[in-house]
């Protein structure tokens, strides 16, 4: 019989409010929380770790404020994907809708990437990050 397991997300403190913090400060806090669990990832990194000024392509800079999300048109998104060489990547992106006339378009800006070596570890990390950012 299949069982749904709730990985050690309950061991992590309740969600924190990242509003007013920089992207680097939020990523650091998430990394510290993950290191306290028994499921340490290989690495936790800012998506734009070179602080490239082109945030549309490389993601939010470390010094940028954490995005103000809320509602259906501005939100933080979390996903899990297979890595390009080995392992799995948990990624956090800021997704927003931009109105233009009668239509508009969606944009996605990378915020953070976390590498794990196994699928189950990736989903456990995703559960913790989701709980911390209150997106579960």
C-alpha positions as CSV (number, residue, x, y, z in Angstrom):
1,X,0.0,0.0,0.0
2,X,1.3,3.5,-0.9
3,X,1.8,5.8,2.0
4,X,2.2,9.6,1.9
5,X,5.0,10.5,4.2
6,X,5.5,13.9,5.7
7,X,9.2,14.4,5.8
8,X,10.9,16.2,8.6
9,X,9.4,19.6,7.8
10,X,7.8,19.6,11.2
11,X,11.3,19.8,12.7
12,X,11.8,23.2,11.1
13,X,10.5,26.3,12.8
14,X,7.2,27.6,11.6
15,X,7.1,29.8,8.5
16,X,9.1,33.1,8.8
17,X,8.2,36.3,7.1
18,X,10.9,37.1,4.5
19,X,9.4,40.5,3.6
20,X,12.0,43.3,4.2
21,X,14.9,40.8,4.0
22,X,17.3,40.6,1.1
23,X,17.3,37.5,-1.1
24,X,20.8,36.5,0.3
25,X,19.5,36.7,3.9
26,X,16.5,34.5,3.1
27,X,18.6,32.0,1.3
28,X,21.1,31.9,4.2
29,X,18.3,31.4,6.7
30,X,16.9,28.5,4.6
31,X,20.3,27.0,4.3
32,X,20.9,27.1,8.0
33,X,17.6,25.5,8.7
34,X,18.3,22.7,6.2
35,X,21.7,22.1,7.7
36,X,20.0,21.5,11.1
37,X,18.0,18.6,9.7
38,X,19.2,15.1,8.9
39,X,18.7,15.7,5.2
40,X,21.5,18.1,4.3
41,X,21.6,19.0,0.6
42,X,24.8,19.1,-1.4
43,X,24.5,22.8,-1.8
44,X,22.2,25.8,-1.5
45,X,22.8,28.7,-3.8
46,X,21.4,32.0,-5.0
47,X,20.2,31.6,-8.6
48,X,22.1,34.8,-9.4
49,X,25.2,34.0,-7.4
50,X,27.4,36.4,-9.6
51,X,25.1,39.3,-8.8
52,X,24.6,40.0,-12.5
53,X,22.5,43.2,-12.9
54,X,20.3,41.5,-15.5
55,X,17.7,40.1,-13.1
56,X,15.3,39.2,-15.9
57,X,17.7,36.6,-17.2
58,X,19.8,35.6,-14.2
59,X,17.4,36.1,-11.3
60,X,17.1,38.4,-8.4
61,X,20.4,39.8,-7.1
62,X,21.6,38.8,-3.6
63,X,21.0,42.4,-2.5
64,X,17.5,42.7,-3.9
65,X,14.6,42.6,-1.5
66,X,12.7,39.4,-1.2
67,X,9.8,39.7,-3.6
68,X,6.5,40.8,-2.2
69,X,4.1,38.0,-3.2
70,X,0.5,37.3,-2.5
71,X,-2.5,36.5,-4.6
72,X,-2.7,34.7,-7.8
73,X,-0.6,37.1,-9.9
74,X,2.5,37.4,-7.7
75,X,3.8,34.3,-6.0
76,X,6.8,32.3,-5.0
77,X,6.9,29.0,-6.8
78,X,8.8,25.9,-5.8
79,X,9.6,23.0,-8.1
80,X,11.8,19.8,-8.2
81,X,13.6,18.7,-11.4
82,X,16.2,16.2,-12.4
83,X,19.7,17.7,-12.5
84,X,21.6,18.1,-15.7
85,X,24.4,15.7,-14.7
86,X,23.5,14.0,-11.5
87,X,21.1,14.5,-8.6
88,X,18.0,16.6,-8.3
89,X,17.4,20.4,-8.1
90,X,14.9,22.1,-5.9
91,X,14.3,25.6,-7.3
92,X,12.5,28.6,-6.0
93,X,11.3,31.2,-8.5
94,X,9.2,34.4,-8.3
95,X,6.4,34.3,-10.8
96,X,4.3,37.4,-11.7
97,X,1.8,38.5,-14.2
98,X,2.2,41.8,-16.1
99,X,-0.8,43.4,-17.6
100,X,-0.6,44.9,-21.1
101,X,-3.8,46.2,-22.6
102,X,-6.4,43.5,-22.7
103,X,-3.8,40.8,-22.1
104,X,-0.4,40.5,-20.5
105,X,2.3,38.0,-19.9
106,X,3.9,36.0,-17.1
107,X,7.5,36.3,-16.0
108,X,9.5,34.0,-13.8
109,X,12.7,35.1,-12.0
110,X,14.9,32.5,-10.4
111,X,15.7,33.1,-6.7
112,X,17.4,30.0,-5.3
113,X,18.6,26.5,-6.3
114,X,19.3,23.6,-4.0
115,X,21.0,20.4,-5.1
116,X,20.4,16.9,-3.7
117,X,21.7,13.5,-4.8
118,X,18.4,11.6,-4.6
119,X,14.8,12.2,-5.5
120,X,13.5,11.4,-2.0
121,X,16.0,13.9,-0.5
122,X,14.9,16.5,-3.0
123,X,11.2,16.1,-2.1
124,X,12.1,16.2,1.6
125,X,14.1,19.5,1.1
126,X,11.2,20.8,-1.0
127,X,8.8,20.1,1.9
128,X,10.9,22.0,4.4
129,X,11.5,25.0,2.1
130,X,7.8,25.1,1.2
131,X,6.9,25.1,4.9
132,X,9.4,27.8,5.7
133,X,8.2,30.1,2.9
134,X,4.5,29.2,3.7
135,X,3.8,28.0,0.2
136,X,2.5,24.6,1.0
